[in-house]
Amino acid sequence: MAIDESRQGLPRCVSVARQEFAERYWDRAPLLSPGLSDYLDLLTLDGVDELLGGRALRTPFVRMAKDGHVIPAARYTGGGGAGAEIGDQVHDEKVLALLADGATLVLQGLHRMSPPLVAFAATLRQELGTPVQINAYLTPPQSRGFDPHYDTHGVFVLQVSGRKRWLVHEPVLEAPVPRQAWGGVADEVAAAAGARPAIDAVLTPGDALYLPRGWVHAATTEGEWSLHRLLRRRSSHRPGRPPAPRGRPARPRRRRPDRADPAPAARGRARAGVNQSAAALGPAPAARARPLARPQPSMPRSRLAV
């Protein structure tokens, strides 16, 4: 499928202009953007079929989980056949059996194997000034793959098909860094998940949700299969330090041994860095955030949804 360059990048992830996103939301607050794009030029359920049945995928490009527990890879992988000296090739029939039992399928690293997503990730990297990783999540009806948790990186959720209810809660840690994974504060995360959510919304095809690092979230499918993509902000920069705007190398900074963790103070610098990147891009297309409540259309099921 030909890639429409005009439909690439940040305007497909958020419903506000780049400048507003940089100033109000980047690494600061979640943003729900209903009815933004159909995303079918990037990945479809048929595309998931093709990846499972025709690419000889191996771990760790595939993970599976159910009700908050990661499923051991041995339950859906095996040998590659006569003469193939590998033991971790994904077997699609085992994956389909686990899906039928309510498990969630995670396809990881799609920014390396799917040409439309390779181009999409490259465009976002230019706009955001930081590498992007793309995963896809396929979940059966009335199912949940993961318990409430937070990530130590920002994410964009793009709903491809089906309906998925997202509950988003205030952070328990301010801008956590990779060494502050949610498992170390599991009790606090569970308590936050029991409070009134900041966002309670059902994502349907074309909706997008931005979550800064640290915001507690969980998602459950409704009465049909759900496929969504998750775009992770990957960075090789040290925790809390913003990526340099394109064309301007970051200046090295020394950190005193007795200095406290810099993440809270650095959030403002991160937004400033994205703000400068947005300015370099020129004016963005006019966009407007839409209200949360709207009709929820249904989607036809594909082969995987039988």
N, C-alpha and C positions, 0 to 999 in steps of 0.2 A: 504494500500500500504506500502511495506517495505521501510524504510528510509535508503538511501545510505549515510552512515556517511562521505564518502569521498567528498560528494558534499555539506557539510554543512559549514556555517560560512562565514567569510569575503571574501574568494575568489569567492563567488557567488554574491558579491555586488560591487566589484571594480576590474578593469582590471590591477591593478599594484600590486607589491609585498607589503606585510604588512609594511615593513620598509619604503618604499617610500610613502605609504599612510600616515603613521604616521608623516613623516617629512614634506611633501609638501601639504597635503590636509586636514587632520583631523582638524576640527574647523577653517579652514583657507580659502579654495578655493573649488569650485564645481568640480566634476569629472564626465564626461560622459563616460560610458563603453558600447559600442555597442556589440551585439552578444555574451553576456557573458554566458547565461544559459537559458534553456527553462522554468524553474520554475514550470512545470506542475506536479511535484511530491509534490509540496507544496499546491497548490490551483488551481482549474479549475472553469470554469463557471458552470459545473455540480455540483461542490462542493458548489457554491453559491446557486444553486437551493435547494440543500439538507439542507443548513443552514436555508434558508427562510421557506421551507415547512415542515421540520421535527424536528426542535429544539425548537419550542415555544419561540423564542427570545423575549426579552423585552428591553425597553429602559433602560440605554443608550447604549446598545450594537449595536443599529442601529440609524443612522442619515440620513437625506435626505436634499439636497440643490439644488437650481436651480438659475442660473444667479446671483450668489453672495448672495443669500438670503437663510437662513436656514428655512426649512419647518417645521411648528409646528408638534410635534409628534402626536397630536390628529388626524391628517389627515391620518396616516397610522398605528395607534394602536387602540386597543379597549379591550373589556372584554375577559377573557379566557374561557368563556362558563359556563354552569350550575355548581354551586358549587365552581367555581374558584374565589376567592375574590381578583382579580387583574384587573386593568383597563388599563394597558400599554403593553399588549401583541401585538407583531407585527403581522399584518394581511397581508399575502403575496399577496392577491388579490389587496389590496390597494397600496402596494408597486409597484406591476407590473403596475397598472394604472398610478402612478406618473412617473415611468420610461418611459412609453409610451408617456408621455407628456414632456419628456426631462429632468427630474430630475436625479440627481446623488445619488446613494445609497452608504452609508458608513457603512461598517461592522467593528465595533470597538472591540478591545480586543481579537483578534483571537489567540494571544499567550496564551490564557487561555482555549480555547475550541477546537482547532484543533490539534490533536496529532503531525502531521508533523511540524506545526508551533510552537508548544510548544518546540519541540526539537531544531528547528532552532533558536528560540529566546534564548534558554539556551546556545547554542554554541556561539552565538554572545556575550552574556553577559560575558562568560568566556574570549573571545578574546579582547573585548573592555573595560572590567572592569566596565561596567555600565549596568543597566537594559534596556531592549528593549521592546517596545510596538509595536504590528503589527496590522495595519488596512488594509482593502481592499476597493477599490473604483471602482464601476461599473457605467459607464457613457454612455448614448446613443449616436448615431452618431450626429455630428455637435452640440455638447452641451458643456456647461461649468458649473461646479457646484459652483466654488468659485472665487471671485474677486482676483486680484493681492494682495499678502500679503507676510509677512515673518513669520517664526516660531522662537520661542525662544529655540529651540532644534534642533540638527542636524537630518537629515532624509536620508534614502536610499529609492529610488523609484525603484521598480522592475516591469517591464512591462510583464504581463502574456499573454494577448491577445489583438488584435486590435492595433490601432495607436492613439497616442496622442501627440499633439504638445506642447512643453514646452518652455516658454520664461522665462529666468532667468536674473535678473538685479542686479547690485551692491547694497550692503546694504546702507540703510539710517541711521542706527545706528550700531556702532561697537559692535559686539557680544552681542546682547540684552539679558537681563535676563527676567524671567517670569513676573516681574512687569512692563516690557517695551513692552507690547503687541502692535501690529501694529496699532490697532485702535486709539491709542494716537497720532500717527503721520500719519494719513490717507492721508492728503494732500501731504506730502513728499513721501509716498509710491506711490500714483497716479502719481506724477511727475516722479519718478524713472521708473515706468512701461511704461511711454511714451517715454523714452530715448532708445537709441540703446541697445539691449540686449547683455549681455556677452555670453549667450548661446541661440540659436534658433534652436531647434532640434526636430524631430519627433521620438518618442520612439516607437519601434515595438517589437514584442515578443522576449524576451531574452535580451533586453537592460536594463541597470541600470544607475541611476543618483544619485550621492551623493550631497546633499545641506547642507552646514554648516548653523548654525543659523544666521538669519539676512538677508540672500539673498532673495530678492524679486522674487516671481515666480507666474506663472499662467499657467493653462493647458487647452487645448480644444481638443475634439475628432475630428477626421477626418471623413471619410465616413463609419465608422463601429463602433460597440460597442467596448469599451475599458475596460479592467480589469487590474488594477495594485495594487500592495501591497506597502504600505508605512511603513517603519520601523522607528519608533521614538526612539531617545536616551532618555530614562527616567533616571533621577538621583535624589537621595535624598540629594545630596551634596548641599551646599549653592551655590548661583550663582557665576559662574566663577571659581569655584574650581575644579580641575581635580579629577577623581576617582583614588583611590590608585591602583597600579598594583597588580595583584593577588599574594597573599602570603605576601604582605607588608601592614600593616595597616597604614592609613593616620594619620599623627601627627596633633593634634589640633593646630590651629593658632588663635591668638587673633587679632581682627580688631579694630583699634583705631576709636573712634566715629567720628573724624574729617577726616577720610580717605576717599578719593574719591572711586567711584565704582571700584572694582578690576578686572572687566571682561577683559579689554584689556591686562593688564599685565599677567593675568592668562592664556590667550590662549597659550602662550609659554609653561607654565607648563603642560597644558592639553595635548599638543602634546608630551611633554616629557614623560608623564605618559603612553600614548598609545605606544610610542616608546619602553619603557621598557617592556610593556606587549607583544609587537610584538617580541622583542628579546627573551623573555622567551619561546615563542612558537617554536623557531627554524626556520630554513629557510622555506620560503613559496614556493609553486610551481611557476615555471617560468611563468610570465604573461607580457603582453605588451598592452599598451593603443592603441586603434585602431582609425583610422581617422573618422571624423564625417560623411562624405558623404559615403553612401553605398546603394545598392539596398534595397528596402523596400518590404519584402514579405507580402502577405495577409494571413489571417487566416480564416478557416471555422467557421461559426457561430454555436452557440449551441442553446439550447431551449430558453434561455433568450434573444437570439439575433433575434428571429423570429419577 
